[in-house]
Amino acid sequence: MLFRKFWYLLFVIGACYVVTNYPITEKNSLQFLYAFISAVLIDIAVFQTPLVKKIGPTELNEPIEALKDSNQLVLSFSEKMKSLVTYIGDVTIEENIQNDTMYITGLSNVLKNYGEDNRIDISLNRFSSHAEMRGLIDLLSLDNRTEAIGTLVDKKTFYSKDSKIALAPITVLEQEYILQISSKKVITEIDVDIFFLLIHVYDLAICERDERGAVEDGENV
């Protein structure tokens, strides 16, 4: 039984790899079907289990469901990456950022615009003390606020019980913020990481612009 489970796991991992690198299309869909049928036949031959047992509500259902879930995750990740790449290519950053307030405003706009494109609400909430953090958390309709505060204090991302709200502690310009992400759909770690990536991209773009401006000013002297 242990070896059979290993076989199923190997099949699922292989399927995830293939789907990731070779997306399913009308042209190659039959090849994926043949591969799946071959895997089932190998399982029957090796473990000498009847076909009726394998296609019934027994052991084969679990790997099939796992394969469906894995395939859905891969497709979702692929779509999110395409959306992110497109957004980064089209995003416009304010040219004349002269102070921290303008920097934060520009960053908030970059995050919110991406969120709107993907039906996600995003906000940057600044705090300077534990009491202010608690006040921000109290404004949210969370059943486990104490857990949320403890998670943020530990510098980790908090997810609500239904995973529709994520709270991430971040530091911007040496100031502490809570990055609040909410949606009608489930918020995943990938969603949070995408916003972290956008923050870094924004900061790098500003730094590169400042460095380029300094070089140009030096050449004009």
Buried (B, 14 or more C-beta within 10 A) or exposed (E): EEEBEEBBEEBBEEBBEBBBEEEBEEEEEEEBEEBBEEBBEEBBEEEEBEEEEBEEEEBBEEBBEBBEEBBEBBBEEEEBEEBBEEBBEEBEBBEEBEEEEEBBBBBBBBBBBBBEEBEBEBBBBEBEEEEBBBEBBEEBEBEEBEEBBEBBEEEEBBBBEEEBBBBBBBEBEEEBBBBBBBBEEEBBEEBBEBBEEBBEBBBEBBEEEEEEEEEEEEEEE
